Amino acid sequence: MIKILVVDDEQDVEMLFTQRFRKEIRSEEVAINFAFNGEDAISYLRKLDPFDVVLVLSDINMPGMTGLELLRIIKKDFPTLKVMMVTAYGDDNNFKSARDFGADDFVTKPVNFTILKEKILKLGN
């Protein structure tokens, strides 16, 4: 099972991901947890025992701790964790910064869930 933490300040993301990954969640290929800001994401990751999250999927633009700040902390404190950043189409500055900070992959908004599922399921192989 691939365990994912989705970090996004928009609450409707939880319903969207739960619907789009319904089959994978039901078949226990994927488990998804949600954090609605960077601080909650870090707190959640630090409490895990055993540490079993494989991927963090984070929006870049969030109030408070940005996705870029979250990425830097994760890469320092949880170096084995894969991080995929969600960027707005054409947001080249954030894309470059995220790549420089060690992002493992990128997804552009609006999210193409077919491509996202392929990327996530490859992590399990």
JOWOGI-V264017 format. One record per residue. N is the residue number from 1. PHI is phi in radians with two decimals (* if undefined). Layout:
n = (N:N)
phi = (PHI:PHI)
This chain:
n = (1:2:3:4:5:6:7:8:9:10:11:12:13:14:15:16:17:18:19:20:21:22:23:24:25:26:27:28:29:30:31:32:33:34:35:36:37:38:39:40:41:42:43:44:45:46:47:48:49:50:51:52:53:54:55:56:57:58:59:60:61:62:63:64:65:66:67:68:69:70:71:72:73:74:75:76:77:78:79:80:81:82:83:84:85:86:87:88:89:90:91:92:93:94:95:96:97:98:99:100:101:102:103:104:105:106:107:108:109:110:111:112:113:114:115:116:117:118:119:120:121:122:123:124:125)
phi = (*:-1.72:-1.74:-2.14:-1.97:-1.71:-2.06:-2.78:-1.34:-1.56:-1.07:-1.22:-1.08:-1.05:-1.13:-1.05:-1.16:-1.09:-1.21:-1.20:-1.91:-0.92:-1.11:-1.20:-1.22:-1.10:-1.48:1.09:-1.35:-2.37:-2.20:-2.17:-1.99:-2.27:-2.28:-1.82:-2.84:-1.12:-1.08:-1.13:-1.10:-1.11:-1.04:-1.07:-1.11:-1.24:-1.53:-1.20:-2.66:-1.36:-1.35:-2.25:-1.33:-1.74:-2.48:-1.91:-1.97:-2.14:-1.20:-1.45:-1.62:-2.40:-1.21:1.30:-1.22:-1.33:-1.09:-1.17:-1.12:-1.04:-1.00:-1.07:-1.15:-1.07:-1.15:-1.42:-1.58:-2.35:-1.08:-1.50:-1.32:-1.41:-2.26:-1.96:-1.73:-1.78:-2.10:-1.30:-1.01:1.45:-1.54:-1.14:-1.11:-1.15:-1.04:-1.12:-1.08:-1.09:-1.09:-1.09:-1.46:1.81:-1.01:-1.46:-2.87:-2.42:-2.31:-1.74:-1.51:-1.20:-1.18:-1.56:-1.20:-1.12:-1.16:-1.05:-1.05:-1.04:-1.12:-1.18:-1.16:-1.12:-1.11:-1.40:-1.65)
